[in-house]
Amino acid sequence: MKHLRLLLSVLMGLLPAVVLAAEPVTVAAEPLTPAVPAAQRPNIVLILADDLGYGDLGCYNADAKVPTPHLDRLAREGMRLTDAHSASTVCTPSRYSLMTGRMCFRTGYRGGVYTGVGGPGLIEKDRLTLPGMLRDQGYATACVGKWHIGLTFPTADGTAAHALKIDNPPAGPARELERIRRVDFGKPIADGPVHRGFDYFFGTACCPGTDWLYAFIENDRVPVPPVRTLDASTLPKHPYANDCRRGLIAPGYDLEMLDLVFLERSKAWLDGQVKRDPKQPFFLYHSMQAVHLPSFAAPAFKGKTNAGPHGDFIAEMDFIVGELRATLQKLGVADNTLILFSSDNGPETTTAIHMRGDFNHDPARPWRGVKRDNWEGGHRVPLIAHWPSRIKPGFSDATVCLTDVLATCAHLIGAKLPENAAEDSFSFLPELTGAPADRPRRDYTIHQTISLAMAIRRGEWKYLDHRGSGGNSYENGELKPFALPDTAPDAPGQLYNLKADPGETTNLYFKHPEIARELKALLEASKAAGRSVGKGKVRP
């Protein structure tokens, strides 16, 4: 059975991909004199892990208990950024911001994360995206793995599945399953990656390993629809296995093989693209399931570490990075490929609790907080940049947000960003390559949580415009042992000096009220302006 599953995943990965007709709509990016000549424009591979903490990698945490040799090597040979942040502390808004260079709270979306056939697509039809900008500049573009920014699934009568009024059952899992049952899987799906800048997509609507819909999407179709409810009795049993919804699953969809299926798809696309047009630059967005719960490592990785099932899952993630890099080398394009590796937010609560207690491994080390929290552990993430021909080995402590990837790529290839795009995106290319710092620089960074609790950081000062974590509850339950006393419990917000107090232990709200007021005013002004990048500024 084990060999059959592996064979199935490989076969799925090597099936020829037929790009279905789509009507992408993007905002054209006007060409400038390229920062890199057209013939030398780098390929770009963006690898996004899921719920990977700052302390999960050996290159960021000397006390990490899981070996990550491939990522450690990538960091050693490239640039390791130590003050990088996801745009949100949970998946959906974080990924919207990565693809658009815009903070998700500006859309008005107040939900946490999409599930099942949730929608509509958050990325507006006429909004410039990272893949759209690159495609307009001649790049081939592909997205493999988890999308999670919303889709519009059709029903037989043309109603969007997410908009269905379902009175019976009234709520809960049964209602989510009923929505999926009403989807007409013979019709194309709207608002997906192939409508927002990608030439090709293979992946899932939401979390691949825990959802109400367990089925792959290729371009804008579901080739193999779900037909039955997930049988949880067949799944591994351990503390990291409980975050798994009893959704509808398609035949051949194996929860332990997902990341290897995605790997084979990405490898096949890279191979096909380079052989088809070796001179055309490409952009691959490889969006992992790992290391989001449940921690279901593939059979080949079980027991490979001394840090339990989740440690094995991290090892699989690291292996995949190594395989993608080896594929680039095999194809002869590694030297002119920019690899960016990061995570969509901090580590999950259950992961952090059990990895700390069972293996003395802290996924958020050295920061306070975890996924959903506005403290650093919720959004400070690894960010590694590797480009042999341009990036010298080293590290940077510049403050960077994943919204900045879009402006950085535009700066790199000389594409002009219009005023109505990438409103929170600043180029960090100067930090990577020493390029001229003639573009607007990041003066402040905004953070948002699952509850839309907001924070703002400028220099060493960070202001949280709320009490508590802004996400998880530390008053009761498993997180209570990690609660820290608020040194200013009567304050309406929190003010920390991260240089003097990186652990965010001492609330200086009343000691420095003028700084708290100034940062609060700056946050409100940015909300009102709808952007962080000032209008009329030179945009790469």
C-alpha positions in Angstrom: 0.0 0.0 0.0 2.9 2.3 0.9 4.5 1.8 -2.6 1.1 2.3 -4.3 0.6 5.6 -2.6 4.1 6.8 -3.6 3.5 5.6 -7.2 0.2 7.4 -7.3 1.7 10.7 -6.2 4.5 10.5 -8.7 2.1 9.6 -11.5 -0.1 12.5 -10.5 2.8 14.8 -10.5 4.0 13.8 -14.0 0.7 13.9 -15.8 0.9 16.5 -18.5 -0.7 19.8 -17.5 -3.2 21.3 -19.9 -3.8 24.9 -19.2 -7.5 25.5 -19.5 -8.8 28.7 -21.1 -9.1 31.5 -18.7 -9.7 35.2 -18.9 -7.0 36.8 -16.6 -7.5 40.5 -15.8 -4.5 42.4 -14.6 -3.3 46.0 -14.4 -0.5 46.4 -16.9 2.9 47.3 -15.4 4.8 49.9 -17.5 8.3 48.9 -18.4 11.3 51.1 -17.2 14.9 50.6 -17.9 15.3 47.1 -16.3 17.4 46.8 -13.2 18.5 43.5 -14.9 18.7 43.2 -18.7 15.9 41.1 -20.2 18.2 38.3 -21.1 19.5 38.1 -17.5 16.2 38.6 -15.6 16.2 36.0 -12.9 13.8 33.2 -12.5 11.9 33.5 -9.2 10.9 30.7 -7.0 8.8 31.7 -4.0 8.4 28.9 -1.4 5.9 29.5 1.3 5.7 27.2 4.3 2.6 27.1 6.5 2.6 27.9 10.2 6.4 27.6 10.3 7.8 29.4 13.3 10.9 31.6 13.5 12.5 29.1 15.9 11.8 26.0 13.7 15.0 26.4 11.6 18.5 25.8 12.8 19.7 28.9 10.9 17.4 31.0 13.2 17.5 29.0 16.4 20.7 27.3 17.6 18.6 25.2 20.0 16.2 23.9 17.4 15.7 20.2 17.8 14.9 19.3 14.2 17.7 19.2 11.6 17.0 21.5 8.6 20.2 21.0 6.6 18.8 22.2 3.2 17.3 25.4 4.6 20.4 26.0 6.7 22.5 25.7 3.6 20.2 28.0 1.7 20.6 30.6 4.4 24.4 30.1 4.7 24.8 30.6 1.0 22.3 33.4 0.7 20.8 36.2 2.8 19.0 35.5 6.1 16.6 38.3 7.1 16.1 38.5 10.8 13.3 41.1 11.1 10.8 39.8 8.5 7.1 39.7 9.1 4.0 38.1 7.6 1.3 40.5 6.8 -1.2 38.8 9.1 -1.1 36.2 11.9 -3.3 33.8 10.0 -3.4 32.3 6.5 -6.0 33.9 4.3 -5.2 37.6 4.9 -1.5 36.9 5.0 -1.6 35.3 1.5 -3.8 38.0 0.0 -1.2 40.5 1.1 1.7 38.5 -0.3 0.0 38.3 -3.7 -1.1 41.9 -3.8 1.4 44.0 -1.8 -1.6 45.4 0.1 -2.7 44.8 3.7 -5.8 42.7 3.8 -7.7 44.7 6.3 -8.0 47.4 3.7 -10.4 45.2 1.7 -12.9 45.2 4.5 -12.7 41.5 4.9 -13.3 40.7 8.6 -13.2 36.9 8.6 -10.4 34.8 9.8 -9.7 32.1 7.2 -11.7 30.5 4.5 -12.8 26.9 4.7 -14.4 24.5 2.3 -15.8 26.3 -0.7 -15.5 29.7 1.0 -15.4 32.8 -1.1 -15.5 34.9 -3.0 -12.0 35.4 -4.1 -10.5 38.2 -2.0 -8.2 39.5 -4.8 -10.3 42.0 -6.7 -10.7 41.4 -10.5 -8.8 44.5 -11.6 -6.0 44.4 -8.9 -2.4 44.0 -9.9 -0.9 40.9 -8.4 2.6 39.6 -8.1 2.2 36.9 -10.8 0.2 39.3 -13.0 3.0 41.9 -12.9 5.6 39.3 -13.7 3.5 37.8 -16.5 3.0 41.2 -18.0 6.8 41.5 -18.1 7.2 38.2 -20.0 7.4 35.6 -17.2 5.8 32.2 -17.3 3.9 31.8 -14.0 2.7 28.8 -11.9 1.2 28.3 -8.5 1.4 24.8 -6.9 -0.1 24.0 -3.5 -2.4 25.8 -1.1 -4.3 28.9 -2.5 -6.5 29.9 0.5 -7.5 33.4 -0.8 -11.0 32.4 -1.8 -12.7 31.0 -4.9 -16.2 31.1 -6.4 -17.5 27.5 -6.7 -20.5 27.2 -9.0 -23.8 25.3 -8.3 -26.1 23.9 -10.9 -28.3 27.0 -11.0 -25.4 29.4 -11.2 -25.4 30.5 -7.6 -22.1 30.8 -5.9 -21.7 28.0 -3.3 -20.5 30.4 -0.7 -23.6 32.6 -1.1 -26.1 29.7 -0.8 -28.8 30.2 1.9 -28.9 26.9 3.7 -31.5 26.7 6.4 -31.2 23.0 7.1 -28.9 22.0 8.6 -28.7 25.4 10.3 -25.0 25.6 11.2 -21.8 23.6 11.9 -20.0 21.0 9.8 -23.1 19.5 8.3 -23.9 22.9 6.7 -20.4 23.2 5.3 -20.7 19.7 3.8 -24.1 20.6 2.3 -22.5 23.5 0.4 -19.9 21.2 -1.1 -22.5 18.7 -2.1 -24.4 21.4 -4.1 -21.3 22.4 -6.1 -21.4 21.5 -9.8 -17.9 20.2 -10.3 -18.4 20.0 -14.0 -18.3 23.8 -14.2 -15.2 26.0 -14.1 -14.3 27.8 -10.8 -14.0 31.6 -10.8 -11.7 34.0 -9.0 -8.9 31.5 -8.9 -5.1 31.7 -9.4 -5.5 31.4 -13.2 -7.7 34.5 -13.1 -5.3 36.5 -11.0 -2.0 36.2 -12.9 -1.0 32.6 -13.0 -0.7 30.6 -16.2 -1.0 27.3 -14.3 -2.4 26.1 -11.0 -2.5 22.8 -9.3 -3.4 22.7 -5.6 -6.3 23.1 -3.1 -8.8 25.8 -2.3 -7.9 25.9 1.4 -5.8 23.9 3.9 -4.9 20.7 2.1 -4.8 18.6 5.3 -7.7 19.9 7.3 -10.8 21.2 5.5 -14.3 20.4 4.5 -13.2 19.9 0.9 -10.4 17.4 0.2 -9.9 17.6 -3.6 -7.3 18.9 -6.0 -7.9 21.7 -8.4 -6.1 22.0 -11.7 -6.4 25.4 -13.3 -10.1 26.1 -12.8 -11.5 22.6 -12.5 -11.7 19.8 -10.0 -10.6 16.7 -12.0 -11.7 14.2 -9.3 -14.6 15.5 -7.2 -15.1 14.4 -3.6 -17.5 11.5 -3.1 -17.4 10.4 0.6 -16.7 11.7 4.1 -13.2 11.3 5.4 -12.7 8.2 7.5 -10.6 9.5 10.4 -10.0 6.0 11.7 -7.3 5.4 9.0 -5.3 8.5 10.0 -2.3 8.6 12.4 -3.0 9.2 16.1 -0.8 11.6 18.0 -1.1 15.1 19.6 -0.4 16.8 16.3 -3.2 14.9 14.4 -6.3 16.3 15.9 -6.7 19.4 13.7 -8.4 17.5 10.9 -11.9 18.3 9.7 -14.2 15.4 8.7 -14.8 16.8 5.2 -15.7 15.3 1.9 -12.7 13.6 0.2 -11.9 12.7 -3.4 -10.7 9.2 -4.5 -6.9 9.1 -4.4 -6.5 12.1 -2.1 -4.0 10.9 0.5 -3.4 13.3 3.4 0.0 11.8 4.1 1.3 12.4 0.6 0.1 15.9 -0.2 3.4 17.7 0.0 5.1 15.1 -2.2 2.3 15.4 -4.8 2.9 19.2 -4.8 6.6 18.6 -5.1 6.3 16.4 -8.1 3.9 18.9 -9.8 6.4 21.8 -9.3 9.2 19.7 -10.5 7.3 18.6 -13.6 6.2 22.2 -14.3 9.8 23.5 -14.0 11.1 20.7 -16.2 8.4 21.4 -18.9 8.9 25.2 -18.8 12.7 25.1 -19.2 12.5 22.6 -22.0 9.7 24.5 -23.7 11.4 27.9 -23.7 14.8 28.0 -21.9 15.1 31.7 -22.5 11.8 32.7 -20.9 12.1 33.6 -17.2 9.6 31.9 -14.9 7.9 32.5 -11.6 6.9 29.5 -9.4 4.9 30.0 -6.2 5.3 26.7 -4.3 2.8 26.9 -1.4 3.3 24.0 1.0 0.9 22.2 3.3 3.8 21.7 5.7 3.9 22.4 8.5 0.3 23.2 9.2 -1.5 20.7 11.5 -2.3 17.9 11.2 1.3 16.8 11.1 1.0 13.9 8.7 4.5 13.4 7.3 4.8 11.0 4.3 5.7 7.4 5.3 9.3 7.9 4.1 9.8 10.6 6.8 8.1 9.0 9.8 10.6 8.5 12.6 13.3 10.4 10.7 13.9 12.8 13.6 14.0 12.7 17.4 11.3 15.3 17.6 8.1 13.3 17.0 5.5 13.6 14.2 5.8 17.3 13.9 9.6 17.1 13.8 9.3 14.6 11.0 7.0 17.0 9.1 9.5 19.8 9.4 12.2 17.3 8.0 9.9 16.6 5.1 9.5 20.3 4.4 13.2 20.8 4.5 13.7 17.9 2.1 11.2 19.5 -0.4 13.2 22.7 -0.4 16.3 20.6 -1.2 14.5 18.8 -4.0 13.3 22.0 -5.6 16.8 23.4 -5.5 18.3 20.2 -6.9 15.7 20.5 -9.8 16.9 24.0 -10.6 20.5 22.8 -10.6 19.6 19.8 -12.8 17.9 22.1 -15.3 20.9 24.4 -15.4 19.0 27.5 -14.2 20.0 27.6 -10.5 22.6 30.4 -10.8 20.1 32.8 -12.2 17.2 31.9 -10.0 16.1 34.0 -7.0 14.7 31.7 -4.3 12.6 33.3 -1.6 11.6 31.1 1.4 9.3 32.2 4.2 6.2 31.3 6.2 2.6 32.8 6.2 2.6 33.3 10.0 3.9 32.0 13.3 3.5 28.5 14.7 0.2 27.0 15.7 -0.8 26.9 19.4 -0.9 23.1 19.7 2.4 22.7 17.9 4.1 25.2 20.2 2.7 23.7 23.4 3.6 20.1 22.6 6.9 20.7 20.9 8.0 22.8 24.0 6.7 20.2 26.4 7.7 17.0 24.6 10.9 17.9 22.9 12.1 21.2 24.4 11.8 22.8 21.0 10.3 26.3 20.8 8.9 27.0 17.4 8.6 30.7 18.2 11.9 31.2 19.9 12.9 33.8 21.0 9.7 35.7 20.6 6.5 36.0 22.7 3.3 34.7 21.1 2.3 32.3 18.4 -0.1 32.1 15.4 -3.0 34.6 15.8 -1.2 36.8 18.3 0.1 40.3 17.6 3.2 39.7 19.7 6.3 39.0 17.6 5.9 35.2 17.6 2.6 35.5 15.7 4.1 37.3 12.7 7.9 37.4 12.8 8.9 34.7 10.3 12.0 33.3 8.6 12.8 34.9 5.3 15.7 33.5 3.3 16.8 34.9 -0.1 19.2 33.0 -2.4 20.5 34.1 -5.8 24.1 32.9 -6.4 24.9 35.4 -9.1 23.7 38.5 -7.2 23.3 37.9 -3.5 26.3 37.7 -1.3 26.1 35.4 1.8 25.1 37.3 5.0 22.2 38.6 7.0 20.1 41.7 7.2 18.2 43.1 10.2 16.2 45.5 8.0 12.4 45.4 8.8 10.6 43.7 6.0 7.0 42.6 5.5 5.9 39.9 3.0 3.8 42.6 1.3 7.2 43.8 0.1 7.8 40.9 -2.2 5.8 42.5 -5.0 7.7 45.8 -5.0 11.0 44.0 -4.7 10.3 41.9 -7.7 9.2 44.9 -9.7 12.3 46.8 -8.7 14.4 43.8 -9.7 13.1 43.7 -13.3 12.4 47.4 -13.8 8.6 47.3 -13.8 6.7 50.4 -12.8 3.9 49.9 -10.2 0.8 52.1 -10.7 -0.5 54.3 -7.9 -3.5 52.0 -7.3 -1.5 48.9 -6.6 0.9 47.5 -4.0 -0.1 50.2 -1.5 1.9 48.6 1.3 4.9 47.3 -0.7 8.4 48.5 -0.4 11.4 47.1 -2.2 14.0 45.3 -0.1 16.3 44.7 -3.1 19.0 47.0 -1.7 19.3 44.8 1.3 19.7 41.8 -0.9 22.0 42.9 -3.7 23.2 46.4 -2.8 21.0 47.9 -5.5 20.6 51.7 -5.3 18.2 52.7 -2.5 16.4 55.2 -4.6 12.9 54.0 -3.9 10.7 54.7 -0.9 11.9 52.9 2.2 9.7 51.3 4.9 9.2 53.8 7.7 6.7 51.7 9.6 5.0 48.3 9.5 1.4 47.4 10.3 0.4 44.1 11.8 -3.1 42.6 11.9 -4.5 39.5 13.6 -7.3 37.1 13.0 -9.7 39.4 14.9 -8.4 42.5 13.0 -6.7 43.7 16.2 -4.0 46.1 14.9 -0.4 47.0 15.8 2.2 49.3 14.3 6.0 49.1 14.4 8.4 52.0 13.7 12.1 51.4 14.5 12.5 49.9 17.9 9.0 50.9 19.0 5.9 48.8 18.7 2.4 49.8 19.6 -0.5 47.4 19.9 -3.8 49.1 19.7 -5.5 46.6 22.0 -5.2 44.7 25.2 -3.9 41.1 25.3 -2.6 39.1 22.4 -5.2 40.2 19.9 -5.7 36.6 19.0 -5.4 33.7 21.4 -6.8 33.6 24.9 -4.2 33.2 27.6 -6.6 33.4 30.5 -7.7 29.7 30.4 -6.8 26.5 28.6 -3.4 25.2 27.4 -1.9 28.6 26.8 -2.4 29.8 30.4 1.1 28.6 31.5 2.6 30.9 28.9 0.7 34.1 30.0 2.8 37.0 31.2 1.6 39.7 33.5 0.6 43.0 31.9 2.7 45.7 33.6 0.2 48.3 32.6 -3.2 46.5 33.0 -5.2 49.7 32.9 -3.8 50.9 29.6 -6.0 50.6 26.5 -3.0 49.5 24.4 0.5 48.2 24.7 3.9 49.9 23.9 7.1 48.0 23.8 10.7 48.8 23.0 11.9 45.8 21.0 15.5 46.8 21.2 15.6 46.8 25.0 12.7 44.3 25.5 12.5 41.9 22.5 10.3 39.6 24.6 7.6 42.2 25.0 7.5 41.8 28.7 7.2 45.5 29.9 4.3 47.6 28.7 5.6 51.2 28.5 2.3 52.8 27.5 2.2 55.1 30.6 5.9 55.7 30.7 6.0 57.0 27.2 2.5 58.2 26.4 3.7 60.6 23.7 5.2 57.7 21.7 2.0 55.7 22.1 -0.1 58.6 20.9 2.2 59.3 18.0 2.1 55.6 16.8 -1.6 55.4 17.3 -2.0 58.6 15.2 0.2 57.1 12.5 -1.8 53.9 12.4 -5.1 55.8 12.0 -3.6 58.0 9.3 -2.5 54.9 7.4 -5.9 53.4 7.7 -7.5 56.6 6.4 -5.0 57.0 3.6 -5.5 53.4 2.4 -1.8 52.9 1.9 1.6 52.9 3.5 3.5 54.1 0.4 2.9 57.8 -0.1 1.2 58.9 -3.2 3.4 60.4 -5.9 6.5 58.6 -4.6 8.8 57.0 -7.2 7.7 53.4 -7.5 9.9 50.8 -9.1 
